[in-house]
Amino acid sequence: MFFRNMTEEEKRNSTKASGTAFSILLIVLLGHSVYTYVQSSETGASFTIMLVGVAVYFGSDFLYNMRSKWRNRGEKE
């Protein structure tokens, strides 16, 4: 109702943009956590947020890959 279906090119561009944004976010959080560690000798919340983000990213990537392998296993025979 609110959104139209995306074309294949728009889907690819959206995937690239989200990957770039996630990478920039991780770099900024890493820089902030290093700065906080140097200033106060504590890792702080930004380090925890960064680790959770990395775990969610790689965990979901693994699950999506396993799901698509499971779905495609009957098509290859």
Buried (B, 14 or more C-beta within 10 A) or exposed (E): EEEEEEEEEEEEEEEEEEEEEEEEEBEEBBEBBBEBBEEEEEBBEBBEBBEEBBEEBEEEEEEEEEEEEEEEEEEEE
